[in-house]
Amino acid sequence: MKDTSVRDNKRLLLIDDDPNLILLVKDYLEFRGYEVITAENGREALEVLEQDIPDMIICDVMMPEMDGIALVQHVREDPRISWIPVLFLSAKGQSQDRVKGLNTGADVYMVKPFEPEELVAQVESSLKQATRLIHHPSRGTEGGSKLQVPETVELTPTELKVVQFVARGMANREIAEQMNVSQRTIESHVSNMLGKTSLHNRTELARWAIESNMA
């Protein structure tokens, strides 16, 4: 049975030049209750956006004709669609690649290959964040929301190691395997860091780690 708890009527624009990835991700998201429209590159996506305004954009970075970076720059410069949250999918997982993607205006940067469940979690988190900003626009800033984390936050050595893995786009299961501990232990560390920082989700935690030069 489809899980449509907060997903009814949510339209996602999925952009990728890999037809196999389009098919797999589209099927998975539709099974989870989302409506998905697709495009093969940034230029085709702009044509779609002329006619249809989705609730979120999921976009590959490296594509022919117009890549994801150029597309997001167009989106952020257009007041009609600048509010749309953007999730980047990329095979490039270096810190400078993630920083470039986030600085361009993407809200989330996920590295391929990724867990479908984590993609759904990131989509849902971004949609909730967009809803909060629509209801409380004064809390946002132009070009994206500013992360407000107390300067007094101190992480333990283990938490620092975990947040570095989070910033690399790794799922809790992968981090647990890397550190040879249980997934529940990693979830506990992530939860503790969210409490310390007052951030809302792993995406914001990753952004904070990157922007603070911890990752």
C-alpha positions, -999 to +999 in steps of 0.1 A: +000+000+000+013+035-008+024+057+021+008+090+014+009+105+049+022+140+038+027+134+001-007+137-016-007+162-045+031+168-041+046+171-076+083+165-081+104+174-112+130+147-117+159+156-141+186+132-152+201+121-185+202+085-174+169+068-185+175+039-161+179+061-131+148+082-142+128+050-144+139+036-111+136+068-090+103+078-107+088+044-099+100+045-063+087+080-057+054+073-073+050+042-052+056+064-021+027+087-031+044+115-051+035+127-086+066+128-107+073+147-140+106+142-158+132+160-180+164+148-195+185+179-190+184+214-177+172+230-209+143+206-211+135+212-174+133+250-180+107+243-207+087+222-182+090+249-156+074+274-181+042+253-180+043+236-146+056+246-112+065+215-090+068+214-053+104+202-055+132+196-081+155+166-080+183+171-104+215+154-116+245+177-117+263+165-148+241+166-179+244+176-216+230+209-230+225+224-195+239+210-163+223+211-129+244+240-117+233+262-146+197+251-141+196+260-104+211+294-111+182+300-135+157+288-110+171+310-082+171+341-104+134+337-113+111+350-086+082+328-099+101+296-091+130+307-068+114+292-037+113+256-050+136+234-030+163+216-050+180+182-043+211+175-063+221+139-072+257+136-082+284+110-087+309+136-075+313+134-037+343+155-030+338+183-004+344+211-029+317+195-052+292+195-024+301+231-013+297+243-049+263+226-052+250+240-020+264+275-027+247+275-061+214+272-043+207+235-039+191+226-005+204+190-005+234+173-021+232+135-023+260+113-037+253+084-061+247+056-054+222+064-027+196+045-006+160+051-020+147+054+015+172+082+023+161+100-009+125+098+002+135+111+037+154+140+022+126+149-001+101+148+027+124+169+050+129+195+022+092+198+015+085+203+052+112+230+054+097+247+023+063+247+040+078+263+072+094+290+051+062+297+033+043+301+066+072+320+082+090+338+054+108+362+078+129+332+090+144+327+056+170+347+038+176+354+001+194+325-016+183+300+011+178+298+048+208+307+071+217+279+096+216+293+131+239+272+153+252+284+187+290+291+186+294+272+219+284+238+204+311+212+211+311+178+195+328+147+210+355+131+188+330+103+179+303+128+169+329+147+148+337+116+130+300+108+124+291+143+111+320+141+087+305+109+072+271+125+072+285+154+052+299+129+027+263+119+020+266+085+037+235+068+052+235+058+089+238+021+079+270+029+059+284+049+087+277+021+112+296-004+089+325+020+085+328+026+123+320-010+132+291-001+155+253-006+153+231+016+132+211+024+164+244+039+178+248+061+148+212+072+149+218+081+186+248+102+178+230+120+150+200+127+173+224+141+200+240+164+174+206+176+162+197+184+198+230+202+204+228+223+173+190+229+172+191+218+135+161+200+120+176+171+100+207+154+086+207+177+056+211+208+077+237+189+098+257+181+067+255+218+055+267+230+090+296+206+089+307+217+054+302+254+061+321+251+094+350+234+076+345+202+097+341+181+066 
